[in-house]
Amino acid sequence: MVKKPNYNQERRDRDRIKAAKKAEKQSAKVEKTERAKAGEINEVKAPEAK
């Protein structure tokens, strides 16, 4: 017998994964900002014109 799909559970799983990715991106962004404020990131220089 085929198992009935649990759409609500599948939706919760997708939302949980999406929220985890979003939180990871946000924490990386905050970390990058903190490092920039501390002066650890070197600014990218524009190529010199000849």
Residue frames as a rotation matrix with the C-alpha (Angstrom) as fourth column:
MET 1
0.579 0.815 0.000 0.00
0.815 -0.579 0.000 0.00
0.000 0.000 -1.000 0.00
VAL 2
-0.188 -0.625 0.757 1.27
0.600 -0.683 -0.415 3.46
0.777 0.377 0.504 -0.91
LYS 3
-0.350 -0.034 -0.936 1.94
0.891 -0.322 -0.321 5.87
-0.290 -0.946 0.142 1.92
LYS 4
0.672 0.667 0.322 -0.13
0.721 -0.688 -0.080 9.07
0.168 0.286 -0.943 1.90
PRO 5
-0.279 -0.835 0.474 2.06
0.629 -0.532 -0.567 12.17
0.725 0.140 0.674 1.42
ASN 6
0.331 0.287 -0.899 2.36
0.892 -0.406 0.199 14.53
-0.308 -0.868 -0.390 4.36
TYR 7
0.258 -0.189 0.948 2.39
0.678 -0.664 -0.317 17.89
0.689 0.724 -0.043 2.62
ASN 8
0.928 0.118 0.352 2.43
-0.143 -0.761 0.633 19.88
0.343 -0.638 -0.689 5.86
GLN 9
0.688 -0.723 0.061 5.57
0.256 0.321 0.912 18.11
-0.679 -0.612 0.406 7.06
GLU 10
0.124 -0.640 0.758 7.28
0.992 0.108 -0.071 18.57
-0.036 0.761 0.648 3.70
ARG 11
0.535 0.149 0.832 6.45
0.340 -0.939 -0.050 22.29
0.774 0.309 -0.553 3.79
ARG 12
0.974 -0.188 0.124 7.84
-0.186 -0.362 0.913 22.64
-0.127 -0.913 -0.388 7.33
ASP 13
0.422 -0.862 0.281 11.03
0.654 0.505 0.563 20.89
-0.627 -0.054 0.777 6.27
ARG 14
0.126 -0.339 0.932 11.50
0.889 -0.378 -0.258 23.21
0.440 0.862 0.254 3.29
ASP 15
0.756 0.224 0.615 10.82
0.008 -0.943 0.333 26.28
0.654 -0.247 -0.715 5.45
ARG 16
0.887 -0.462 -0.021 13.28
0.075 0.099 0.992 25.08
-0.456 -0.881 0.122 8.12
ILE 17
0.153 -0.856 0.494 16.03
0.924 0.301 0.235 24.55
-0.350 0.421 0.837 5.54
LYS 18
0.260 0.024 0.965 15.31
0.645 -0.748 -0.156 27.93
0.718 0.663 -0.210 3.97
ALA 19
0.945 0.127 0.301 15.44
-0.130 -0.700 0.703 29.67
0.300 -0.703 -0.645 7.38
ALA 20
0.640 -0.768 0.002 18.75
0.428 0.359 0.829 27.96
-0.638 -0.530 0.559 8.21
LYS 21
-0.003 -0.632 0.775 20.31
0.994 -0.087 -0.067 29.17
0.110 0.770 0.629 4.95
LYS 22
0.512 0.281 0.812 19.00
0.305 -0.943 0.134 32.68
0.803 0.179 -0.568 5.53
ALA 23
0.988 -0.155 0.019 20.41
-0.063 -0.280 0.958 32.76
-0.143 -0.947 -0.286 9.07
GLU 24
0.345 -0.911 0.225 23.79
0.767 0.412 0.493 31.50
-0.542 0.002 0.841 7.83
LYS 25
0.033 -0.287 0.957 23.96
0.839 -0.513 -0.182 34.22
0.544 0.809 0.223 5.17
GLN 26
0.776 0.328 0.539 22.98
0.025 -0.870 0.492 36.88
0.631 -0.368 -0.683 7.70
SER 27
0.861 -0.496 -0.111 25.63
0.169 0.074 0.983 35.77
-0.479 -0.865 0.148 10.20
ALA 28
0.060 -0.855 0.516 28.27
0.973 0.167 0.162 35.80
-0.225 0.492 0.841 7.45
LYS 29
0.263 0.118 0.958 27.21
0.549 -0.834 -0.048 39.31
0.793 0.539 -0.284 6.49
VAL 30
0.974 0.108 0.200 27.44
-0.106 -0.562 0.820 40.52
0.200 -0.820 -0.536 10.09
GLU 31
0.577 -0.817 0.018 30.84
0.532 0.393 0.750 38.88
-0.619 -0.423 0.662 10.49
LYS 32
0.005 -0.556 0.831 32.10
0.971 -0.195 -0.137 40.52
0.238 0.808 0.539 7.31
THR 33
0.578 0.293 0.762 30.88
0.188 -0.956 0.225 43.91
0.794 0.013 -0.608 8.51
GLU 34
0.973 -0.230 -0.031 32.58
-0.001 -0.135 0.991 43.47
-0.232 -0.964 -0.131 11.88
ARG 35
0.248 -0.931 0.269 35.86
0.838 0.345 0.423 42.55
-0.486 0.121 0.865 10.20
ALA 36
0.114 -0.152 0.982 35.58
0.769 -0.612 -0.185 45.56
0.629 0.776 0.047 7.90
LYS 37
0.872 0.245 0.424 35.06
-0.061 -0.805 0.590 47.85
0.486 -0.540 -0.687 10.89
ALA 38
0.778 -0.628 0.006 38.13
0.167 0.217 0.962 46.33
-0.605 -0.748 0.274 12.53
GLY 39
0.486 -0.586 -0.649 40.15
-0.814 -0.574 -0.091 47.03
-0.319 0.572 -0.756 9.37
GLU 40
-0.088 -0.534 0.841 40.96
-0.177 0.839 0.514 43.41
-0.980 -0.104 -0.169 8.61
ILE 41
0.471 0.314 0.824 39.59
0.707 0.425 -0.566 43.45
-0.528 0.849 -0.022 5.06
ASN 42
-0.632 -0.705 -0.322 41.80
0.267 -0.588 0.763 45.04
-0.727 0.397 0.560 2.43
GLU 43
0.369 0.776 -0.512 39.90
-0.271 -0.437 -0.858 47.20
-0.889 0.455 0.049 0.01
VAL 44
0.225 -0.227 0.947 39.98
0.839 0.539 -0.070 46.10
-0.495 0.811 0.312 -3.62
LYS 45
-0.261 -0.417 -0.871 41.95
-0.077 -0.890 0.449 48.58
-0.962 0.184 0.200 -5.64
ALA 46
0.836 0.534 -0.130 40.86
-0.118 -0.057 -0.991 49.63
-0.537 0.844 0.015 -9.10
PRO 47
0.359 -0.730 0.581 43.22
0.887 0.461 0.032 48.63
-0.291 0.504 0.813 -11.92
GLU 48
-0.078 -0.496 -0.865 45.71
0.149 -0.863 0.482 51.34
-0.986 -0.091 0.141 -12.76
ALA 49
0.921 0.387 0.041 45.21
0.133 -0.214 -0.968 53.18
-0.366 0.897 -0.248 -16.06
LYS 50
0.053 -0.939 0.339 48.13
0.856 0.217 0.469 53.13
-0.515 0.265 0.815 -18.47
